[in-house]
Amino acid sequence: MKTLTGASQRNTARGACVALAVCLAGSATAADISVFSSGAPAEVEKVLAAQFTREGGYRVVFTVANPAIIQRKLSAGETPDIVILPAPIIESLVKTGVLGPASRVDLARVGVGLVVREGAPLPDISTADGVRTALLRARSIVIPDPAGGGRTGAALARMMTQLGIADAVKPKVTMMQAIAGGVELVAKGEVELGMFNISEILPVKGVTLVGALPPALQSYIVFAAAIHAGSTSVAAAEDYIKLLSAPAAREHWRAGGLESMASGS
């Protein structure tokens, strides 16, 4: 099992350790709300942020990073208006008083898919045996690094143990977050196949989503939003979360590879 070094490691640091995406570029002002978000839901958040800006005048400034980095930023005293992370992490931050308990809203969930380079043969992954065969036959595999604090890498490691192939595939597995270029390794042909959150596969050019993992192997992550206890733009933050969680946002989440948790019509 490999982690990336040298130039690849620098690329990883550039992608994951720096505030990754700023929507409607510019430094935060009184007319901004700031959002700390993990990567999987971020593309949909940005689409809806553009609508939010058009309708209400507030810009939305994003810092997108893996959960471990976001938690370190919060521990260091940084105070975004909104935090969007896997629901168990949000719950933990609510319990410690970092986030306001009444503000927590579940937004959407995402499953894991298998990705290959565009034009490559598509393996049959409709069953657990099919996934097992595809992973054993692949010359190289990339998955998210569990050390990044996300749930997907750990779930995939457990899945390979469940399939009885952990030792067999270990030498050909590279660990790299999607946010740091993991899916792009497949697009470039440097890795034969990858497994990532579907929402992190769809925006990448040069790859094909083979499909979602079958139900027996699938692992969903629910993403939740909450307002930071130190937010100075609570009303605007509440309005943006309402937009993200509204039934009208369902199609945006679906198009981004996620399933909205909104109820009602």
MARMIKE-608666 format. One record per residue (C-alpha): x, y, z negated; residue in three letters. Coordinates in Angstrom, 1 decimal. Last residue first. Layout:
! residues N
       u       v       w  rest
       X       Y       Z   ala
...
END
This chain:
! residues 265
       u       v       w  rest
   -42.5    18.1     1.9   ser
   -41.9    16.8    -1.6   gly
   -38.8    15.5    -3.2   ser
   -35.2    16.7    -2.4   ala
   -32.4    14.1    -2.8   met
   -31.2    14.8     0.7   ser
   -29.4    11.9     2.5   glu
   -26.0    12.6     3.9   leu
   -24.4    12.2     7.3   gly
   -24.2    15.9     8.2   gly
   -27.3    15.7    10.4   ala
   -29.2    14.2     7.5   arg
   -28.1    17.0     5.2   trp
   -29.2    19.7     7.7   his
   -32.5    17.8     8.3   glu
   -33.2    17.7     4.6   arg
   -32.7    21.5     4.0   ala
   -36.4    22.3     4.4   ala
   -37.1    20.0     1.4   pro
   -35.1    22.5    -0.7   ala
   -32.0    21.4    -2.6   ser
   -29.4    23.5    -0.8   leu
   -31.7    26.6    -0.6   leu
   -32.5    26.3    -4.3   lys
   -28.8    26.0    -5.1   ile
   -28.3    29.3    -3.1   tyr
   -31.0    31.0    -5.1   asp
   -29.7    29.9    -8.4   glu
   -26.2    31.2    -7.5   ala
   -27.7    34.5    -6.5   ala
   -29.4    34.8    -9.9   ala
   -26.4    33.7   -11.8   val
   -23.9    36.1   -10.3   ser
   -21.5    36.7   -13.1   thr
   -20.9    33.0   -13.7   ser
   -19.1    32.1   -17.0   gly
   -21.3    29.1   -17.8   ala
   -20.7    27.8   -14.3   his
   -23.8    27.0   -12.3   ile
   -24.6    23.4   -11.4   ala
   -24.7    21.3    -8.3   ala
   -25.0    17.6    -7.8   ala
   -23.6    15.1    -5.4   phe
   -24.8    11.5    -5.5   val
   -22.2     9.0    -4.3   ile
   -23.4     5.7    -2.7   tyr
   -21.5     2.5    -2.5   ser
   -22.3    -0.1     0.2   gln
   -20.9    -3.6     0.1   leu
   -24.1    -5.7    -0.1   ala
   -26.0    -3.0     1.8   pro
   -23.7    -3.2     4.9   pro
   -21.1    -0.5     5.3   leu
   -22.3     2.3     7.5   ala
   -21.5     2.4    11.1   gly
   -18.8     2.2    13.7   val
   -18.3     6.0    13.4   leu
   -16.2     6.9    16.4   thr
   -13.1     9.1    16.3   val
   -11.5    11.7    18.5   gly
   -13.2    14.7    16.9   lys
   -13.7    14.8    13.1   val
   -17.0    16.3    11.9   pro
   -18.8    12.9    11.5   leu
   -16.2    11.2     9.4   ile
   -16.4    13.3     6.2   glu
   -20.2    13.0     6.1   ser
   -19.8     9.2     6.4   ile
   -17.8     9.0     3.3   asn
   -14.6     7.2     4.2   phe
   -13.3     3.8     5.5   met
   -10.5     3.9     8.1   gly
    -9.4     2.0    11.1   leu
    -6.4     1.5    13.4   glu
    -4.0     4.0    11.7   val
    -1.6     6.3    13.6   glu
    -4.0     6.4    16.6   gly
    -4.3    10.1    16.4   lys
    -8.0     9.9    15.6   ala
    -7.4     7.3    12.9   val
    -4.8     9.5    11.2   leu
    -7.4    12.4    11.6   glu
    -9.7    10.5     9.3   val
    -7.2    10.7     6.5   gly
    -6.4    14.4     7.1   gly
    -6.2    16.0     3.6   ala
   -10.0    16.3     3.1   ile
   -10.4    12.7     4.2   ala
    -8.1    11.7     1.3   gln
    -5.1     9.6     2.0   met
    -4.2     6.1     0.9   met
    -2.5     3.9     3.5   thr
    -3.3     0.2     3.5   val
    -1.2    -2.3     5.5   lys
     0.7    -3.9     2.6   pro
    -2.5    -4.2     0.5   lys
    -4.5    -6.1     3.1   val
    -3.8    -9.6     2.0   ala
    -3.6    -8.8    -1.7   asp
    -7.1    -7.2    -1.8   ala
    -8.7    -9.8     0.5   ile
   -11.1   -11.6    -1.9   gly
   -14.2    -9.8    -0.6   leu
   -14.9    -8.6    -4.2   gln
   -11.3    -7.4    -4.4   thr
   -11.7    -5.5    -1.2   met
   -14.9    -4.0    -2.5   met
   -13.3    -2.9    -5.8   arg
   -10.6    -1.0    -3.8   ala
   -13.4     0.5    -1.8   leu
   -15.2     1.7    -4.9   ala
   -12.0     3.3    -6.3   ala
   -11.4     5.1    -3.0   gly
   -15.0     6.3    -2.8   thr
   -15.4     7.7    -6.3   arg
   -13.2    10.8    -6.1   gly
   -10.6    11.7    -8.7   gly
    -7.7    12.1    -6.3   gly
    -6.0     9.0    -7.8   ala
    -8.5     6.8    -6.1   pro
    -6.7     7.6    -2.8   asp
    -9.2     7.7     0.1   pro
    -8.9     4.8     2.6   ile
    -6.7     4.2     5.6   val
    -6.2     0.8     7.3   ile
    -3.5    -0.7     9.5   ser
    -3.1    -3.8    11.8   arg
    -6.7    -4.6    11.5   ala
    -7.6    -8.3    11.7   arg
    -8.1    -8.8     7.9   leu
   -10.1    -5.6     7.6   leu
   -12.4    -6.5    10.5   ala
   -12.9   -10.1     9.2   thr
   -13.9    -8.9     5.8   arg
   -16.3    -6.3     7.3   val
   -17.9    -9.0     9.4   gly
   -18.2   -11.4     6.4   asp
   -19.9    -8.6     4.4   ala
   -22.4    -8.3     7.2   thr
   -23.3    -5.7     9.9   ser
   -19.6    -4.8    10.3   ile
   -19.1    -6.1    13.9   asp
   -16.0    -4.4    15.1   pro
   -16.2    -1.6    17.7   leu
   -13.4    -1.7    20.3   pro
   -11.5     1.5    20.6   ala
   -12.7     4.4    22.8   gly
   -12.6     7.0    20.0   glu
   -10.4     5.8    17.2   arg
   -12.1     3.8    14.6   val
   -14.3     4.6    11.6   val
   -16.0     2.5     8.9   leu
   -18.7     4.1     6.8   gly
   -19.3     4.9     3.1   val
   -22.6     6.3     1.8   gly
   -23.7     9.8     0.9   val
   -26.1    11.3    -1.5   arg
   -27.7    14.7    -1.7   ala
   -28.5    17.6    -3.9   leu
   -29.0    16.7    -7.5   asp
   -29.6    19.9    -9.5   val
   -27.9    21.1   -12.8   arg
   -28.8    24.6   -13.8   ser
   -30.5    23.9   -17.2   ala
   -27.2    22.4   -18.5   pro
   -25.0    25.4   -17.7   gly
   -21.6    24.2   -16.7   leu
   -18.3    24.3   -18.7   val
   -20.2    23.4   -21.9   gly
   -18.5    20.1   -22.5   thr
   -21.7    18.1   -21.8   lys
   -22.4    20.1   -18.6   val
   -18.9    19.2   -17.4   leu
   -19.5    15.5   -18.0   ser
   -22.8    15.7   -16.2   glu
   -21.1    17.4   -13.2   ile
   -18.5    14.6   -13.2   ile
   -21.3    11.9   -13.2   pro
   -23.1    13.7   -10.4   ala
   -20.3    13.8    -7.9   pro
   -19.2    17.4    -7.4   leu
   -20.6    20.8    -6.6   ile
   -19.6    23.7    -8.9   val
   -21.3    27.1    -8.6   ile
   -20.3    30.6    -9.8   asp
   -16.6    29.9    -9.9   pro
   -14.8    30.5   -13.1   thr
   -11.1    29.5   -13.3   glu
   -10.0    28.8   -16.8   gly
    -7.2    26.3   -16.4   ala
    -9.6    23.5   -17.2   ser
   -11.8    24.6   -14.3   leu
    -8.8    24.5   -11.9   lys
    -7.8    21.1   -13.2   arg
   -11.4    19.8   -12.7   gln
   -11.3    21.1    -9.1   ile
    -8.0    19.3    -8.4   ile
    -9.3    16.0    -9.8   ala
   -12.6    16.4    -7.8   pro
   -10.8    16.7    -4.4   asn
   -10.7    20.2    -2.9   ala
   -12.9    22.7    -1.2   val
   -12.8    26.3    -2.5   thr
   -15.7    28.1    -0.8   phe
   -16.8    31.7    -0.7   val
   -20.5    32.3    -0.1   val
   -21.4    35.8     1.2   arg
   -24.5    37.4    -0.2   tyr
   -26.7    39.4     2.2   gly
   -29.9    37.6     1.4   gly
   -31.2    36.1     4.6   glu
   -28.2    36.2     6.8   arg
   -25.9    35.2     4.0   thr
   -28.1    32.3     2.9   phe
   -28.3    31.0     6.5   gln
   -24.5    31.1     6.7   ala
   -24.3    29.3     3.4   ala
   -26.6    26.6     4.7   leu
   -24.1    25.7     7.4   val
   -21.3    25.9     4.8   lys
   -23.0    23.6     2.3   glu
   -23.5    21.1     5.1   val
   -19.8    21.0     5.8   glu
   -19.0    20.8     2.1   ala
   -20.9    17.7     1.1   pro
   -18.0    15.2     1.4   ala
   -15.2    17.6     0.5   gly
   -15.6    18.3    -3.2   ser
   -16.9    21.8    -3.9   ser
   -16.0    24.9    -5.9   phe
   -18.4    27.7    -4.9   val
   -17.9    31.4    -5.2   ser
   -20.8    33.9    -4.9   ile
   -20.0    37.1    -3.0   asp
   -21.5    40.6    -3.1   ala
   -19.4    41.7    -6.1   ala
   -16.4    40.8    -4.0   thr
   -14.5    37.6    -3.3   ala
   -11.6    37.8    -0.8   ser
   -12.4    37.5     2.8   gly
   -13.4    34.9     5.3   ala
   -17.0    34.1     6.1   leu
   -16.8    30.7     4.5   cys
   -13.4    30.1     3.0   val
   -12.3    26.5     3.2   ala
    -9.3    24.7     1.7   leu
    -8.3    26.3    -1.6   ala
    -4.9    24.7    -1.6   val
    -4.2    21.3    -3.1   cys
    -6.0    19.1    -0.7   ala
    -5.1    20.1     2.9   gly
    -1.7    21.8     2.3   arg
    -0.7    19.1    -0.1   ala
    -1.7    16.4     2.3   thr
     0.2    18.1     5.1   asn
     3.3    18.3     2.9   arg
     2.9    14.6     2.2   gln
     2.7    13.9     5.9   ser
     5.9    15.9     6.4   ala
     7.8    13.9     3.9   gly
     5.8    11.2     2.1   thr
     2.4     9.5     2.4   leu
     1.2     6.9     0.0   thr
     1.4     3.3     1.1   lys
     0.0     0.0     0.0   met
END
